[in-house]
Amino acid sequence: MYHEGMNWSDNNEMKAQEELTALVIGQAFLNQMKNHGVMQDILAAVDSHAMRILEEIVRTLDDETLDDPECFQKIEKILTVLESNWLGSTRHDL
């Protein structure tokens, strides 16, 4: 249970509660979108955005100017594309 003065991010129990709350809110939001007939447009926009991300990744893989043998430049560019679309990896910070 959340108490006045507790910090959500400092307590694992609060973090789990916060994540579950976010899931419930997200599900309620999606249900409202479905009920109002908006989901079709949202899914089309998501699909279109996903395709643009994949096309940019393919362009990066085909980019002959990024020619380091270990492909660090290509990997860095792909991670940048993903991170700029909120799809980053924690491995990138290592």
C-alpha positions in Angstrom: 0.0 0.0 0.0 1.3 3.5 -0.8 1.9 5.8 2.1 2.4 9.5 2.2 6.1 10.2 2.0 7.1 7.0 0.3 9.0 7.3 -2.9 7.6 5.0 -5.7 11.0 4.5 -7.4 12.9 3.7 -4.2 10.7 0.7 -3.2 10.4 -2.5 -5.3 6.9 -3.1 -4.0 5.9 0.4 -5.1 7.6 -0.1 -8.5 5.6 -3.3 -9.1 2.4 -1.5 -8.0 3.2 1.4 -10.3 3.8 -1.0 -13.2 0.5 -2.8 -12.6 -1.3 0.5 -12.3 0.1 1.5 -15.7 -1.0 -1.8 -17.2 -4.6 -1.3 -15.9 -4.7 2.3 -17.1 -3.3 1.3 -20.5 -5.9 -1.5 -20.9 -8.7 0.9 -19.9 -7.5 3.4 -22.4 -7.3 0.8 -25.2 -10.9 -0.3 -24.3 -12.1 3.3 -24.6 -10.4 3.6 -28.0 -12.0 0.4 -29.2 -15.4 1.5 -28.0 -15.1 4.8 -29.9 -13.9 3.1 -33.1 -10.5 4.8 -33.0 -8.3 1.6 -32.8 -8.4 1.0 -36.6 -6.7 4.3 -37.2 -4.3 3.9 -34.4 -3.2 0.4 -35.6 -2.8 1.7 -39.2 -0.6 4.6 -37.8 1.5 2.1 -35.7 1.9 -0.2 -38.7 3.0 2.7 -40.9 5.5 4.0 -38.3 6.9 0.5 -37.8 7.5 0.2 -41.5 9.4 3.5 -41.6 11.6 2.3 -38.7 12.4 -1.0 -40.5 13.1 0.8 -43.8 15.6 3.1 -42.0 17.3 0.1 -40.4 17.5 -1.6 -43.8 19.0 1.6 -45.3 21.6 1.6 -42.5 22.5 -2.0 -43.1 22.9 -1.2 -46.8 24.9 2.0 -46.2 28.4 1.4 -47.7 29.8 4.6 -46.0 29.5 2.7 -42.7 32.3 0.3 -43.5 34.0 -0.6 -40.3 34.7 -4.4 -40.3 33.0 -5.0 -36.9 29.9 -3.0 -38.0 30.0 -0.9 -34.8 28.9 2.1 -36.8 25.9 0.3 -38.3 25.0 -1.2 -34.9 25.3 2.3 -33.3 23.1 3.8 -36.1 20.4 1.1 -35.7 20.4 1.6 -31.9 20.0 5.3 -32.5 17.0 4.7 -34.8 15.4 2.4 -32.2 16.1 4.7 -29.3 14.7 7.7 -31.1 11.5 5.7 -31.4 11.4 4.6 -27.8 12.6 1.1 -28.6 16.0 1.2 -27.1 18.0 -1.5 -25.4 19.6 -1.4 -22.0 22.6 -3.2 -23.7 23.4 0.0 -25.5 24.4 1.7 -22.2 27.1 -0.9 -21.5 
